[in-house]
Amino acid sequence: MKKQKLILTLVLVLLLGLLGVGCSSGGAQTTGSDSEPPASADSGSNNNEVEKTVSIGIIQLVEHPALDAAREGFLETLKANGLEAGKNLKVDYQNAQNDQSILNNIAQKFASSKHDLVLAIATPSAQAMAAATSDIPILITAVTDPVTAKLVNSLEKPGTNITGTTDMNPIDQQIDLLLKLVPAAKTVGIVYNAGEINSQVQVEIAKEIAAERGLKIIEATVATSADVLQATQSLDGKVEAIYVPTDNTVVSAADSVVQAANKMNIPIISGESSVVEAGGLGTVGINYRNLGAQTGEMALRVLAGEKPQDMPIESQKQFDIVINKEAAATLGIEIPADLQ
């Protein structure tokens, strides 16, 4: 009988011990540096609200003030609309330094990336990207003639993965400005890279307008920025003024054009303001920061779901008149009252 009571007592002790272990393990909390805090009641909704990081590639042909301003205007617009580099925007900026092989390599790299879109600055950059991918949305800016460059089917309906802004400038107004500032001009030299389609288009337009105005054109072509100084010097004694279109090669060497022209006492009218800022006489041209900002607005629409193929190419409707008064004084040119 005593033996049975002893066995019963041992069984009860074991049962109570097991119950105690179960209760302690159920109520325990673990602490340590690798642990996560207890989930709050609304933690699931917070995870759903994590903001997506947008990834953008920027391919730029060469550094010069106009193209740099377009890029800066583009990024400023994105930032103003809540997309900021280093926060919710990843920017992969690549500059080819005016080297076509590097440009093509950048385009191929971007084509195999997971960028949400690519900004292509200048015609050669846009052509390289267009050849590399037909899938990733491409926004273009500082491209003179997207149709002639075979980037889009038409300005009104691109029909490709490309849309953006053109920097076709008012060449007629630029030639008229030249005649207003240099009324005695009979022959005008044009310095440009014949290998740039954007420049070819502008020169043909300039020649037509010049013929209508009774002006003769002499062309001085270059292949690289190293050729710019000599090409400009070749116009000495042959022209009364020099016209520089929005040519990437020449504009990137604006100081060389200005240096040579100043020594020859020849005024420069340009397609955009950076040449004027470097010492040229004047322009009626594109504000590239505004053009880039306009492209940024279009990029936001693409990120929101619009298709590039259905978005018309846009252009600027207003142009800036920029006169370099110091250059005018050096050249002995009187600025008309309506341009003061």
C-alpha positions in Angstrom: 0.0 0.0 0.0 2.8 2.4 0.9 4.5 1.5 -2.3 1.4 2.4 -4.4 1.2 5.8 -2.6 4.9 6.5 -3.3 4.4 5.8 -7.0 1.3 8.0 -7.2 3.2 10.8 -5.5 6.1 10.6 -8.0 3.7 10.6 -11.0 2.0 13.8 -9.6 5.4 15.5 -9.1 6.4 14.7 -12.7 3.1 16.0 -14.1 3.4 19.3 -12.2 7.0 19.7 -13.4 6.0 19.2 -17.1 3.1 21.8 -16.7 5.6 24.3 -15.2 8.0 23.9 -18.1 5.2 24.4 -20.7 4.0 27.6 -19.0 7.5 29.1 -18.8 8.4 28.5 -22.5 5.1 30.0 -23.7 5.6 33.2 -21.8 9.3 33.8 -22.4 10.7 36.7 -24.6 14.1 36.6 -26.3 16.4 39.6 -26.3 19.6 40.3 -28.3 21.2 42.5 -31.0 20.0 40.3 -33.9 16.3 40.2 -32.9 13.5 42.2 -34.3 11.1 44.1 -32.1 7.6 42.7 -31.7 5.4 43.5 -34.6 2.9 46.2 -34.0 -0.7 45.8 -35.0 -0.3 48.0 -38.1 3.2 46.8 -39.1 1.8 45.1 -42.2 0.4 48.3 -43.6 3.7 50.1 -43.0 5.5 47.5 -45.1 3.1 48.0 -47.9 3.8 51.7 -48.0 7.6 51.4 -48.6 8.4 53.8 -51.4 9.9 52.3 -54.6 13.3 53.6 -55.7 13.3 54.8 -59.2 16.4 54.0 -61.3 17.4 56.3 -64.1 20.4 56.2 -66.5 21.7 59.4 -68.0 23.9 59.2 -71.1 25.6 62.4 -72.2 27.9 62.9 -75.2 30.2 65.4 -73.8 30.5 68.0 -71.1 29.6 71.6 -72.1 27.4 74.2 -70.5 24.3 73.7 -72.6 24.2 69.9 -72.1 25.1 70.2 -68.4 22.3 72.7 -68.0 19.8 70.4 -69.6 20.8 67.5 -67.3 20.6 69.8 -64.2 17.1 71.1 -65.2 15.9 67.5 -65.7 17.0 66.4 -62.2 15.7 69.6 -60.6 12.2 68.9 -62.0 12.3 65.3 -60.6 13.4 66.6 -57.2 10.7 69.2 -57.2 8.2 66.4 -57.7 9.5 64.2 -54.9 12.2 62.2 -56.6 15.6 63.0 -55.1 18.9 61.3 -55.8 20.2 59.4 -52.8 16.8 59.0 -51.4 14.2 57.5 -53.7 16.0 58.1 -56.9 19.1 56.2 -58.2 20.9 58.2 -60.9 23.5 56.4 -63.1 25.2 59.3 -64.9 27.7 58.4 -67.7 29.6 60.9 -69.9 31.3 59.7 -73.1 33.7 62.7 -73.4 32.8 62.9 -77.1 34.1 59.4 -77.8 31.7 57.4 -80.0 33.1 54.0 -78.8 32.6 54.9 -75.2 29.2 56.2 -76.0 28.2 52.9 -77.6 29.6 51.0 -74.6 27.5 53.1 -72.2 24.4 52.5 -74.3 25.0 48.7 -74.2 25.5 48.8 -70.5 22.2 50.7 -70.0 20.4 48.4 -72.4 21.2 45.5 -70.1 20.3 47.4 -66.9 17.1 47.5 -64.9 16.7 51.3 -65.3 13.1 52.5 -65.3 14.1 55.0 -68.1 17.1 56.5 -69.7 17.8 60.2 -70.4 19.8 60.6 -73.6 21.4 64.1 -73.9 22.3 65.2 -77.5 21.7 63.4 -80.8 24.6 60.9 -80.8 23.6 59.8 -77.3 20.0 59.3 -78.4 21.1 57.4 -81.5 23.4 55.1 -79.5 20.6 54.3 -77.0 18.0 53.7 -79.8 20.4 51.2 -81.4 20.9 49.5 -78.1 17.4 48.9 -76.9 13.8 49.2 -78.0 12.4 48.1 -74.6 13.6 50.7 -72.1 11.8 54.1 -72.3 14.2 56.7 -73.6 13.7 60.5 -72.9 15.8 62.7 -75.3 16.8 66.3 -74.9 19.1 68.6 -76.9 18.3 66.7 -80.0 17.8 68.9 -83.0 15.8 66.8 -85.5 14.6 63.4 -84.0 13.0 62.4 -87.3 16.1 63.0 -89.5 18.1 61.2 -86.8 15.7 58.2 -87.2 14.8 58.2 -83.6 11.0 58.6 -84.1 8.5 58.2 -86.9 7.1 61.7 -86.5 7.2 64.5 -84.0 3.5 64.2 -83.4 3.5 60.4 -82.8 6.9 59.0 -82.2 5.8 55.4 -82.5 9.0 54.1 -80.7 10.2 53.8 -77.2 11.5 57.4 -77.5 10.1 60.8 -76.7 11.3 64.0 -75.2 12.3 67.5 -76.4 14.0 69.0 -79.4 16.4 71.9 -79.3 15.8 73.1 -82.9 16.6 76.7 -82.5 15.3 79.7 -84.5 18.0 79.9 -87.1 16.1 82.6 -89.0 16.1 84.8 -86.0 19.8 84.2 -85.4 20.7 85.2 -88.9 18.5 88.3 -88.6 20.3 89.1 -85.3 23.6 88.8 -87.1 22.5 91.2 -89.8 21.2 93.6 -87.2 24.5 93.7 -85.3 26.7 93.4 -88.3 24.7 95.1 -91.1 27.8 95.2 -93.4 28.2 91.4 -93.4 28.2 89.8 -96.9 29.9 86.5 -96.2 29.4 84.4 -93.1 31.6 81.5 -92.0 30.0 78.4 -90.3 32.2 76.3 -88.1 30.7 72.8 -87.4 31.3 69.1 -87.3 30.0 67.6 -90.5 29.7 64.2 -88.7 26.9 65.4 -86.5 23.5 65.0 -88.0 22.1 67.8 -85.8 24.7 70.2 -87.3 24.1 69.0 -90.9 20.4 69.9 -90.5 21.1 73.3 -89.0 23.7 74.2 -91.6 21.3 73.4 -94.5 18.6 75.6 -92.9 21.2 78.4 -92.4 22.3 78.2 -96.0 18.7 78.5 -97.2 18.0 81.5 -94.9 21.3 83.1 -95.8 20.6 82.9 -99.5 17.2 84.6 -98.9 19.0 87.4 -97.0 21.7 87.8 -99.7 24.5 86.3 -97.7 27.2 84.0 -98.9 28.2 81.0 -96.7 31.7 79.5 -96.2 31.9 76.3 -94.3 34.7 75.3 -92.0 34.3 71.7 -90.8 35.9 69.8 -88.0 36.1 66.2 -86.9 37.2 66.7 -83.3 37.4 69.6 -80.8 41.1 69.8 -81.4 40.3 70.9 -85.0 38.2 73.9 -83.9 40.9 76.5 -83.5 42.5 75.8 -86.9 39.1 75.7 -88.7 38.1 79.0 -87.3 41.5 80.5 -88.2 40.9 79.3 -91.8 38.2 81.9 -92.1 40.5 84.9 -91.6 40.0 87.5 -94.3 37.2 85.6 -95.9 34.2 86.4 -93.7 32.6 89.4 -91.8 31.0 87.2 -89.2 31.0 83.6 -87.9 27.9 81.5 -87.1 28.2 78.5 -84.7 25.2 76.2 -84.6 24.4 74.0 -81.6 27.2 71.7 -82.6 28.5 69.5 -79.7 32.0 69.3 -80.9 32.5 73.0 -81.5 30.6 74.2 -78.5 32.7 72.0 -76.3 35.7 74.0 -77.6 33.9 77.4 -77.5 37.0 79.0 -76.0 39.0 78.1 -79.2 36.4 79.6 -81.5 36.3 82.8 -79.4 40.1 83.0 -79.2 40.6 82.8 -82.9 37.7 85.1 -83.8 38.8 87.8 -81.4 42.3 87.8 -82.9 40.7 88.3 -86.3 38.2 90.8 -85.0 35.3 88.8 -86.3 32.0 88.7 -84.3 30.4 85.3 -83.5 26.6 84.6 -83.5 25.8 81.2 -82.0 23.0 78.8 -81.7 23.0 78.9 -77.9 24.2 81.1 -75.0 27.3 79.2 -73.8 29.3 80.4 -76.8 28.2 84.0 -76.0 29.2 83.6 -72.4 32.6 82.4 -73.6 33.0 85.6 -75.6 30.7 85.4 -78.6 28.6 88.4 -79.6 25.0 87.1 -79.3 22.3 84.6 -79.9 18.6 84.1 -80.0 18.5 80.6 -78.5 17.3 77.8 -76.3 17.4 78.0 -72.5 18.8 74.5 -71.9 18.0 74.4 -68.2 14.3 75.0 -69.1 14.5 72.5 -71.9 15.8 69.8 -69.5 13.1 70.7 -67.0 10.5 70.3 -69.7 11.9 66.9 -70.4 11.8 66.1 -66.7 8.0 66.7 -66.7 7.7 64.2 -69.6 9.7 61.7 -67.7 7.3 61.9 -64.7 4.5 61.1 -67.1 6.4 58.0 -68.4 7.0 56.9 -64.8 3.3 57.3 -64.1 2.5 54.9 -67.0 2.3 56.9 -70.2 3.9 55.3 -73.3 6.7 57.2 -75.1 5.3 56.1 -78.5 2.2 58.1 -77.9 3.8 61.3 -76.5 4.6 64.0 -79.0 8.1 65.5 -79.1 8.0 68.9 -77.4 9.9 72.1 -78.1 10.4 75.5 -76.6 8.1 78.3 -77.8 10.1 81.1 -76.3 13.7 81.9 -76.9 16.3 84.0 -75.0 18.0 87.0 -76.7 21.5 87.2 -75.2 24.0 89.9 -76.2 27.6 90.1 -74.9 28.0 93.8 -74.3 31.7 93.4 -73.5 32.3 91.6 -76.8 30.4 94.2 -78.7 32.5 97.0 -77.2 35.7 95.1 -78.0 34.6 94.7 -81.6 33.4 98.3 -81.9 29.8 97.2 -82.5 26.9 99.4 -81.4 24.0 97.5 -79.9 20.7 98.8 -81.3 18.4 100.3 -78.7 15.8 97.5 -79.0 18.4 95.0 -78.0 19.7 96.9 -75.0 
